[in-house]
Amino acid sequence: MPVHKHYGSNEIVARILAAIPWSESDGVALTASQLFPFDQLHGRELFATKEHSARLNPEIGAHLLDIGSGIGGPAGYFASMLGCRVTGIELTPDFIIVANELTSFCGMSDQANFVLADAASIQFKANTFDHAYCLYVGMNLPDKPAVLAECFRVLKPGATLIWTEVTSRSGVPHYPLPWSLTADGSHVDTSDTLCHHLSSAGFEVLTVEDETNAHLVLANRMKLSGKTPLVGQVQANEVVLGPDFVVRRQNYLKSLLEHLIASTLIVARKPQAEHVA
Ligand SMILES: C[S@@+](CC[C@H](N)C(=O)[O-])C[C@H]1O[C@@H](n2cnc3c(N)ncnc32)[C@H](O)[C@@H]1O
């Protein structure tokens, strides 16, 4: 199934707005933080975005590239909480519409905007962005070397790249998964392969971290508190991605638990100009 069909659907904005106490007719702008419970489309949702943004630690006013920006949740966090300007690129047209609409409701269109693009072919000039991040998109990228080459090209020398994705470990994961219903739409690599692709693109790999345990600990905490993602309660990602996301999340956690896959966080840097070949 093509990526845009896997993720996209109609009425996403309406479903999110039905879940939060806000109406355009109130005449008061929506805040980005009201959306955070529903717009972080990855495991550990806002917890992960907070941690990854702290790693990036961008300067106020920095211009960031968000690769595979989803419905704009992480961009909304970087813009509203850290004072950055964010350009998101995204392959799913429904998500571009949602991200731009929600950002406009929040009065943040000057700080965050979203354009339809394949990350393997980015339409921006070289050396445009101060930093970039790509949160849990790699599993959908069949040609990571092309994406990383483009990312390297559009970043300024000295820029930091935060890259998180699910990596393969010791076997075939359980399908359907959050990023694909079947194996043919899943492009997970080992973390070594990913590092190799980053280095080949010209990046200096600074740190590689296995964050699998953080996912499992959170899932267990939610289970103990009765907010378990394991028994089919509707949570944030279900509002956007549909009720069958419950099963997909279950399979994700099971595959992590059985060491079939891992969640990997990589911090990389584009070397300063004098070091770039
Ligand atoms: C799991 S979601 C993560 C969204 C967002 N990064 C977040 O964390 O909220 C993966 C996203 O990657 C997008 N995507 C997949 N392949 C892409 C590509 N080649 N170029 C741009 N976006 C892509 C999908 O449309 C989807 O929105």
The ligand as an SDF file (V2000), in Angstrom:
LIG
                    3D

 27 29  0  0  0  0  0  0  0  0999 V2000
    5.1000    7.4990   11.8220 C   0  0  0  0  0  0  0  0  0  0  0  0
    4.7310    8.9560   10.9290 S   0  0  0  0  0  0  0  0  0  0  0  0
    5.7020   10.1670   11.8390 C   0  0  0  0  0  0  0  0  0  0  0  0
    5.2300   11.5750   11.6130 C   0  0  0  0  0  0  0  0  0  0  0  0
    5.9980   12.6460   12.3780 C   0  0  0  0  0  0  0  0  0  0  0  0
    7.4280   12.5590   12.1220 N   0  0  0  0  0  0  0  0  0  0  0  0
    5.7210   12.5300   13.8540 C   0  0  0  0  0  0  0  0  0  0  0  0
    6.5770   12.0040   14.5520 O   0  0  0  0  0  0  0  0  0  0  0  0
    4.6550   12.9810   14.3030 O   0  0  0  0  0  0  0  0  0  0  0  0
    5.6910    8.7650    9.4250 C   0  0  0  0  0  0  0  0  0  0  0  0
    5.4550    9.9050    8.4460 C   0  0  0  0  0  0  0  0  0  0  0  0
    6.4430    9.8670    7.4150 O   0  0  0  0  0  0  0  0  0  0  0  0
    5.8190   10.2940    6.2050 C   0  0  0  0  0  0  0  0  0  0  0  0
    6.6410    9.8240    5.0850 N   0  0  0  0  0  0  0  0  0  0  0  0
    6.8640    8.5310    4.7150 C   0  0  0  0  0  0  0  0  0  0  0  0
    7.6620    8.4780    3.6320 N   0  0  0  0  0  0  0  0  0  0  0  0
    7.9790    9.7630    3.3050 C   0  0  0  0  0  0  0  0  0  0  0  0
    8.7720   10.3590    2.2890 C   0  0  0  0  0  0  0  0  0  0  0  0
    9.4150    9.6120    1.3440 N   0  0  0  0  0  0  0  0  0  0  0  0
    8.8770   11.7040    2.2600 N   0  0  0  0  0  0  0  0  0  0  0  0
    8.2300   12.4680    3.1750 C   0  0  0  0  0  0  0  0  0  0  0  0
    7.4520   11.9570    4.1660 N   0  0  0  0  0  0  0  0  0  0  0  0
    7.3240   10.6170    4.2340 C   0  0  0  0  0  0  0  0  0  0  0  0
    4.4420    9.6460    6.2910 C   0  0  0  0  0  0  0  0  0  0  0  0
    3.5340   10.2150    5.3880 O   0  0  0  0  0  0  0  0  0  0  0  0
    4.1050    9.8710    7.7650 C   0  0  0  0  0  0  0  0  0  0  0  0
    3.4830   11.1140    7.9500 O   0  0  0  0  0  0  0  0  0  0  0  0
  1  2  1  0
  2  3  1  0
  2 10  1  0
  3  4  1  0
  4  5  1  0
  5  6  1  0
  5  7  1  0
  7  8  2  0
  7  9  1  0
 10 11  1  0
 11 12  1  0
 11 26  1  0
 12 13  1  0
 13 14  1  0
 13 24  1  0
 14 15  1  0
 14 23  1  0
 15 16  2  0
 16 17  1  0
 17 18  1  0
 17 23  2  0
 18 19  1  0
 18 20  2  0
 20 21  1  0
 21 22  2  0
 22 23  1  0
 24 25  1  0
 24 26  1  0
 26 27  1  0
M  CHG  2   2   1   9  -1
M  END
$$$$
